[in-house]
């Protein structure tokens, strides 16, 4: 049985989560809920990209922060690695999500390489041209 433990102290920093009463009533979320409510959406993005239903630029512009934040999360990595190791049939567990993560990283690097230096300064300062 795989699960995620909630840190209620950290959750207090995000008042928007109070609209989900089930979060306040538990300290454990089963992995199937994390799969359905969070990780599955990133796997879907990978499938849409693979089938050319979405472009990489669309995913990058709309989901870059979320893809990078969730993929790099220590507990998410631990969960995915554990499932991949424990079951031979699950070696590709969230492989589309992993592919999206790598593609988003590469796309961001390419965008930064192709952005003139003066545009970097404007972006870093938070100004629009």
NORPE-V477762 format. One record per residue. PHI is phi as a letter, one per 40 degrees, with the letter a starting at -180 (NA if undefined). Layout:
phi: (PHI,PHI)
This chain:
phi: (NA,b,a,b,c,c,b,c,c,c,c,d,c,b,d,c,c,c,c,b,d,c,c,c,c,b,b,b,b,c,c,c,c,c,c,c,c,b,c,d,c,c,c,c,d,c,c,c,c,d,c,f,c,b,c,c,c,c,c,c,c,c,b,d,d,c,d,c,c,c,c,c,d,d,c,c,c,c,c,c,c,c,c,c,c,c,b,c,c,b,c,b,d,f,c,c,c,c,c,c,d,c,c,c,c,c,c,c,c,c,c,c,c,c,c,d,d,c,c,c,c,c,c,c,c,g,b,b,c)
